[in-house]
């Protein structure tokens, strides 16, 4: 994986899944790491599947979001598995 800027500002666009009632809307984050953590730890799985995060005019889909979250270079502490 190429070097990724986890400190860049980011925008989260959750999917529009009509089967899942959700109040989760577009959000801005001060850094990409926080947006990735929010997507992985707070979004319900159906909303994550269609979500994208935009960083420096580049859009990341759910597979890229998951890959960055599980990367050894991800800078934030991860939520403990239940």
Order of alpha helices (4+ residues) and beta strands (2+ residues): beta-beta-alpha-alpha-beta-beta-alpha
